[in-house]
Amino acid sequence: MKLIALNQDQIAEIIRLSGDERIIARLHSHGVHVGQSIRLVKKAPFKGPLLLEDCQSGAKIMVSRSIAAHVEVMLEKVL
């Protein structure tokens, strides 16, 4: 599933980054890495950016929807 398909407050693990070197470098510069657990805090209206939270550090990350389309995630199971 793609990152942009997450709903608010869902937690997922990043399993794959796609795109060219520029897109992957951009994701890494935002602190988005494979194996990271993130929570979707909010989707801005009108196709605006996504606000993510790194579950380990609590850091907030904002990424555009076009960049988020290159991030594949797997929902984490809630116990």
N, C-alpha and C positions, 0 to 999 in steps of 0.2 A: 504494500500500500504506500502511496506517496504521502509525504508530510502534509501537503495541502488538503488531504482528505480527513485529517484528524478533526475531531470536535473539541470544543473548549474543555479544558481540564483533563483530557486524555493524556496518558503517559505512554511513551513508546521508546524503543531502542532504535538508534540509527544503524541500519544494516548495510547500506550501500550509498555511495555518492556517484552520480553520473555526470556526464557533460565533458566539455573540453578542459584543458589545464587551467584556463582563466577562471572558469566557474568553480572548479574544485579549490583553487587557491583562494577565491573569494569566500567560499564556505569555511575553509580553514582559518582565514583571517577573522571571521566572525566567531570562531571557537566551536564550529560544528565539525565533529569527527565521528567516524565509524566506531560503534561500541558505546557511544554516549547515550544516556537516558535523558530524555527531554519531556517537558510538559507543555502543551499548547495553552498559553495563558489567555490569548485573545487574538481574534482575526479582525483586523480593521475593516470597516464597511467599504463598499464600492471598489472591491478588488485591491484594497490596501495591503500593507505588509502584515506579517504574522509576528506576534510577540511570543517568544519561547523562553522557558526557564530550564537551565541545566539543573537536573535533579540532585547532582552531587554537590555542586558549589553554590547553587542558588542564583547564579549569574543570569541576568536577563539578556536575551539576544533578539534582535529584530532583523528579519529577513524578508525580502520581497517575495511575492508569490511566484514570480518567474524563476527565482533562484531556488525556492522551496520545492518547485516541481522536479528538481534534480536530486532530491533526498528521498530515499526509500526507507521506510520504517516498519517495525513490527510492534504491534500493541503488546504492552506488558500485561501479564495476567495479574488480576487483583485477587489477593488471598482473603 
